Amino acid sequence: MNESASDEKFLDCPFASIQKVVRGKWSMAILYFLSQRVLRFGELNRKMLMVTQAYLTKELRLLEEYGLVNRKVYPPVPSKVEHALTPLGEKSLPVLKAWENFAVDYQDYQA
């Protein structure tokens, strides 16, 4: 993706580039579910009932654009579309696991 003028202010901060990638409200949840297995759109949508199909599509496209998610379309009718983590997306798994552990601890803290 091209860097905008506002992005240039943060070029020396690696967290800013990652924040741009996972800025979507549901990006981390999508990555979490895809870390478990390859999912068809409908399966992913059922795991995320609070997200509209249009918004889920938008988030998936952004993650594809950033190279973290792969979309594979199978040609037979009816067509089948699967989403999976790319090798780059799989590199995020240790970080996702750390955030998952933090989320569990935080839920306990909030209780």
C-alpha positions in Angstrom: 0.0 0.0 0.0 1.1 3.5 -0.6 2.1 5.7 2.3 0.0 8.8 2.7 1.5 12.1 3.9 0.1 11.5 7.4 1.6 8.0 7.4 5.1 9.4 6.8 5.1 11.0 10.2 5.2 7.5 11.8 7.7 5.7 9.5 10.1 5.4 12.4 7.5 3.6 14.6 6.9 -0.1 13.7 3.8 -0.2 15.8 2.1 2.5 13.7 2.5 0.3 10.6 0.9 -2.7 12.4 -1.8 -0.5 13.8 -2.7 0.5 10.3 -3.0 -3.2 9.3 -5.2 -4.3 12.2 -7.1 -1.0 12.6 -10.4 -2.6 11.7 -12.8 -3.2 14.5 -12.8 -7.0 13.9 -9.4 -7.6 12.2 -7.9 -9.3 15.2 -11.0 -11.5 15.7 -10.8 -12.5 12.0 -7.1 -13.4 12.3 -7.9 -15.4 15.5 -10.6 -17.5 13.8 -8.5 -18.0 10.7 -5.6 -19.1 12.9 -7.7 -22.1 14.0 -8.4 -23.3 10.4 -9.4 -22.4 6.9 -12.9 -21.0 6.9 -15.5 -20.4 4.3 -17.1 -16.9 4.4 -20.4 -18.3 5.8 -18.5 -20.2 8.6 -16.6 -17.1 9.5 -19.8 -15.0 9.4 -21.5 -17.4 11.8 -18.7 -17.1 14.3 -19.0 -13.3 14.2 -22.8 -12.8 14.3 -22.4 -9.2 15.5 -20.7 -8.3 12.2 -22.7 -7.6 9.1 -21.7 -9.4 5.9 -20.8 -6.2 4.2 -18.5 -5.2 7.1 -16.9 -8.6 7.3 -16.3 -8.5 3.5 -14.6 -5.1 3.9 -12.4 -6.3 6.7 -11.4 -9.4 4.9 -10.5 -7.4 1.8 -8.3 -5.1 3.8 -6.5 -8.1 5.4 -6.1 -9.6 1.9 -4.7 -6.2 0.7 -2.2 -6.2 3.5 -1.1 -9.8 2.7 -2.3 -11.5 5.9 -5.3 -13.4 4.5 -5.7 -15.3 1.3 -9.0 -15.7 -0.5 -9.4 -18.8 -2.7 -12.3 -19.2 -5.0 -13.2 -22.7 -6.2 -14.9 -22.7 -9.7 -17.6 -25.3 -9.5 -21.2 -24.1 -9.2 -22.1 -23.2 -6.5 -18.8 -21.5 -6.0 -17.0 -22.0 -2.8 -14.7 -19.3 -1.3 -12.3 -20.1 1.5 -10.2 -17.7 3.6 -6.9 -18.7 5.2 -3.9 -17.0 6.7 -1.0 -16.4 4.4 2.6 -17.2 5.4 2.9 -13.6 6.5 -0.4 -13.9 8.4 0.9 -17.0 10.2 3.9 -15.0 11.4 1.4 -13.1 13.5 0.3 -16.2 15.4 2.7 -15.7 18.4 1.5 -12.1 18.7 -2.1 -13.2 18.5 -1.5 -15.9 21.2 0.0 -13.2 23.4 -3.0 -10.9 22.9 -5.3 -13.9 23.6 -3.5 -14.5 26.9 -3.7 -10.9 27.8 -7.4 -10.8 26.9 -8.1 -13.7 29.3 -6.2 -12.0 32.1 -8.0 -8.8 31.4 -11.4 -10.5 31.5 -10.4 -12.0 34.9 -9.3 -8.5 36.0 -12.6 -7.0 35.0 -14.6 -9.7 36.8 
